[in-house]
Amino acid sequence: MFIEKLELKNYRNYEKLDINLSSDVNIFFGDNAQGKTNILESIYLCATASSHRGSKDKDIIRFDNDEAHIKLFTKKREMSYRIDMHLKKNKAKGIAVNGVPVKKISEIFGLLNVILFSPEDLSIIKDGPSKRRKFLDVELCQIDKIYLNNLISYNKILNQRNKFLKDIEKSDNPDAFLDVLDEQLIMYAKEIIKRRRSFIDELGKIVYDIHSKISDKKENIMMIYKPNVEDRIEDIYFMNRESDKRYRTTSIGPHRDDVIFLNGKEDIRVFGSQGQQRTAALSLKLAEIELVKNRIKDNPILLLDDVLSELDEKRQNHLIESLKDVQTIITCTGVDDFINKQIGKNRIFKVVNGTVDERSFNEWIKKWKHEK
C-alpha cells in the first residue's frame, strides 16, 4: 500500500498543491508554520475522515474561501484508488472513491491504513483515559469493520440516552424507554469490550518485545486493558440507572474505558520518567506497524510529524529500522540528520509558506554538500 499522488486546493495555507510521492521515504522539511504538518493532516483526513488536530472542516479551509479539496491517489494490492474529499464551510464534507460518492463516512475506513506518530503521541501515555480510548478507536476502526459499526451504533444510542436523560422530566414512563435503550447499549458494549480486549492482548505482546529490545531488556512494559464495566454488565447498568437520572448522564460503559501501561508493577503514566514515557510511546507506535501488517497482510503508511528531534539517537535508530518496506512521510525542520543517516533515497521536499520545492535525493545531497 502506498500513496502515489496528493493534490490540495484551498487547503489550510495551500492555494494549490500537486505532488508525486515515492513509495519509499518522503521528507518534507522547512521552518515551523510553513505547512508541513498540513500535508500529513490531509492524508490522515483521507484515511479517517477527521483531523488528527481535532480541527473542524471550516477551520481547514483556506482563508477567504468557502471550500477546500483533497485528491489522493493510492495503490493497494495492485489496485488503484482515488479518494476525493470536498470540505465545505457550512455543510457536511463530501467524499467519493473512484468517482463514486460515499454515502457513509465509515465506508472509507480501511481503504487507506495510516499510522501517525507525532510529539503529541506522548499524551497517550501521559494524559487521561480519553486519549487512550481515541487511540484504540482510531486504530481499530481502520482494521476492523465490525468494531467500527458497533462503535458507531453504541455512540448513537449513548447520545440518544444522554439526550433523553437531560430532558427526562418530559417523559411519563422514563424507565420503559431506558429499558429499550439499555438493551441495545449493552449488546454493543459487550462487542466493543471483546474486540478491545483482543486488540490490546495482541498489541501488548508486540509492545513488550519491542520495548524490551529498545531498553536492552532492562524494562518490561505491559499493556493492561481496564474496561469500565464488564462482569454483570446488565445488573450494573440497572443499578446505576437512578444515579444516571440524577446526574443526567450515562455513568458507565466503554466510553469510560482505559488502558494502563505498566513497567513492572509501576504505572508509567504516574511514576515513569519522561524518558520512559517517550520509550513507551515509541514502542507503542512501532508495535502498531507490526500489528497492522499482520491484520491487513499489507504495509500501512507511516506519517512522522517532526518526531526524530524528540528522540535520542538510540530511539531514532529503532524508529529508522522500522521504515523498511513501509512508505513513510516525514516532516522536519532540517534535512541534515536524514542525509547523514542516509534515510530515504527518493524524494525530499522543501516547504516554504504553502509552496513545495521537490527534488531527487541526490540533488539535495549535492545542494547540501555545496552549502556546507
N, C-alpha and C positions, 0 to 999 in steps of 0.2 A: 504494500500500500504506500503510495506517495502522491504528493501534490505536484502537478505539472505546471500550473499557471495560476496566478491570482490577479484579478482586476478589481480596482476600487474606484468609485466615483462619489465625490462629495462625502467621503467618509473621514470623520474627525478632521485632521489638517491636510488630508489628501484631496485635492480637487480632482485629480485623475492619476491612477497608477496602473501599470501593466507590466508585470514581471514574470519571467520564467524561472522556475526553481529546479535545483539539482535534486536528484533522488538520494544524494549523499548528505553532505553538510552545507548549510546555507548560513552565512554570518552577516548580520546587519549591525553595523557599528556607526557611532556618531555621538555627539554630545547629548546630554539629557534634554528631554522635552522637544525632541525633533520629530518624533513619530514612529520610533522603532517598535514600541510595545503595541501601538495601534495595529500594526501588521499581524502580530500574534493574536490580538483580540479578535480581528476579523476572521481568522482561521478557526479560533475557538468558537465563535458565533456560528459558523457553518457546521460545526460538529455537535453543538449542544443547544443552539438557538438562544443562548444567553451570553452576556458579557461576564468574563471572569472577574471584572472590576465591580460588578453589580450595577452597571450603568443602564439607564433606560434608553430605549431606541432614540427618543427625541434628543438625548444628550450626545448621541454618537454622530448625528447628522451635522455636517459642516455648517459653520455659522452662515446665516442668511440664506439657507436652503431649506426646502421642505421635505426632501427625500435623499436617501443615500442608497447606493447599490454595491453589492458584492457579487462577483462571479468567481467561483473556484472550480478548477478543473483537476480531477483526481483519477488515479488509476488504481483499481483494486481487483486482484486476481485476474489480470489481463482484460478487465472490463473498464471502459471509460465512463465517468460520470461528470456532469456539470451541475453544480449547486448554485442556484440564483437566489439571492436574498435581497428583498426590497424593503428598506426601512422607511417608515413614514412618521411624521411628527404627531399626527392626531388619529392615526389608525393602527390596527394590528399589522405586524410585518407580513409580507407575502413571501412565500418560499416555493420554488419549483426545482424539480430534479429532472434533468434532461428535457427541459421544456414543459414538463407535466406538473401543474400546480399540486402542492401538497395540502391535503385537507386538514390534517392534524400535525402540529409541530412535532409531536412524538415520532412521526414516521421517519424523520431524518436521523434519529439516534441510531448509532451503529454503522451508518454509512461511511462516516469518517471517524476513525478512532484516534483521539489525540490525548497526550499526557502533557500537562503544563506544569513546569517547575519554575517557581519564582521565589524571591526572598520572602514574600508573604506566606509561603507554604510553611514556614516555621510556626505560623499561627495554628496550624493543625495540631501541633504538639503543645503549644503554649497556651492557647486561648480556651474558651469554653466549649461545651459539647456541640453547639450549633455548627462550628467549623468542621468538626469531625463527622457530623451527620451529613453535611453538604458534600464532603469528600466521598463518603460512602455512596451517596445518591448519584453524584456525577459519574463516578467510575462504574457503578453497577448498571446505571441506565444505558451506558454505551455498549455493554456486553451482554445484557440480559433483558430481552424484550418483555418477558413475563413480569420481572421485577418492575420494569418501567410502567407497565399497565396497572399493576397492583398499587404502585405508589401514587399514580395519578388518581385512581379510584379512591384510595384511602384519603388523600388530601382533599378531594372534592367532598367526601362525606364529612370529614373533620371540619371543613369550613362551614358546611351546612349545619352541623351540630353546634358549632360555636355561635353562629349567627342566631340559631334558634334559642340558645341559652341566654343570649343578650336581650332577647325580646320574649322571654318565657312567660311573662305575666299576661301576654296576649292570648295564650293557649288555655283552653278549657280542660284539656286532658294531656298535659305535657309528657307524662310517663309512657303513654301509649305510643306517642311519636318517637320518643327516645328509645323505646324497645326496638322499633323498626330500624332506626339509625345504628344503634349499638350492635345489632346482629350483623349488619353489613360491615361496620367498622372492625369488629372483632375478626371476621373472616379474612379481611385484607391484612389486618395487623399480624395475624399468625403467619401468613405467607411472607410478609416483609421480614419478620423476625427470622424465619427459617432461612431465607436467602442471604440476609445479612450475616448470620452466623456462619453459613457455609463459606461465604466470601472471606470473612475475617480469618477463619481457620486456614483456608488455602493461602491467603496473602501473608498471614502471620508466619507460616513456615518459611516462606521465601525471605521475608524481612529478617528473620532470625539468622539465616545462613549468610545473607549479605552483610548484616551488621556485625556478625562475628568476624568476618573477613576484614572489614574496614577497621575494626577495633583491635585487630591482631589477637582475636579470641580472648580479649580481656573483659569484654562485657557480653551479657546475654540479654537481648531485648525480647520481650513478649508482648503481643497484642491481645488484649482481653476484651471481648465484646460484653458490654453491660446493658442488656435490654432493660428498659424502664419497668416493664411488666412482661411476664412470660407464663409462669405457673398460675393455674386457676384464673386465667385471664377474664373469663366470663364473670366469675364471682367478684373480682376486683373492680371491674367496670361498674357493676351494680352497687358495690359497697361505696364507691366514690361518687355516685350519682348526686346525692344530696349536697355534697361539698361542691360539685360542679355547678349545681343550680345556684348555690350561694355566691360562688365567685365568678359565675357566668363564663366559664371556660372549661375545656377538656383537659383534665389534670394528668392523665396517664396515657401511655401509648408509645408507639415507635417514634413519634415526633419529639420524644424526650430521651431517646437512647443515647448511649455514649460508648466510646472506645478508650480503653486505658492502655498506655504504653509503660511497661514495667522494665526496669533494669534490675534484675534480681527480684527483690521484693519492694523496691522503691519506685514510686510514681515519678516518671521523668518530668512530667509537667510541673510537679511541685518541688521535687528535690534535685532534678538534674541541672547540671551546669549548662551554660549557653552552648558550649562545645558539644556536649552530649545531646542536647536538643537538636542541634544542626545535623549531627550524625544520624539521629533517629529520623529526621525529615528526609535526608538524602537516602537512607536505606529504604524508606517507605516508597519514594519515587522510583528508585531502581527496581524495587520489587514489583511495582505496578507494571513496568515494562515487561517483565518476565511473565506475570500473570496474564496480561492481555494477550501476549504472544501465544500462551498455552490455550487460552479460551477461544480466540478467533482464528488460530492457525495462520496468523499473518503478523507482520510487524506494525505496531502503531506508529504514529507520527509524534515526535518529541519536540516540544516547544520549551526552550530555555530562555527565560527572561532575566538577563543580567545576573546569573547565579554564580558564575565562576569567581567573581570578585568577592563573593560572600564565603567562599570555601578556601581552606588552606590547600597546599599543593597535594597532600596525600588524598584528600577528599576529591580534589579536582581530577586526579588521575583515575580514581574509581569511576567517576562520572564519565570521563572521556572513554574509558573502556566500554561503557555501555552504548556508545554511539555506533558501534559496528553494526552494519546491516540495517540501521534504523534511519529513516530520513529525519534530519534534525534541523530545526530553525532556531538560531541563536541570536540574541541581542546582547550588545556590549558597548561600552564607551570607547574602548581601544582594541585594536586588532593585533598588537604586538605579541601578546601571550599566545594567541591562536597560531600565529606564524611560527613562533619559537617552538611550540609543541606540535606543529605540523598537523593541526586539526583541520580536517576537510581538505579536499583537493579540487573543488569545483567552483563554487561561486561565493564571492564576497560583495556586499552591497554597502555603500556609504550613504547614510541617511542625513539629509540636511533640510530641515523645515518643510517636510512633506514632499521632498523630491528624493529620488533614489538613483545613485550612480552605480551601475552594475559593471563589474569587470571579472575576468577569469582569475583564478587563484594565482597563477604565475604572473599575471600582470600586476597584481597587488604586491607580490613579493618583490618584483623589480622596482616598483614605485617606493616600497617601504625601504629597501636597501639603499636606493638613491637618496632618500630623505635622511637616512641615518648618516 
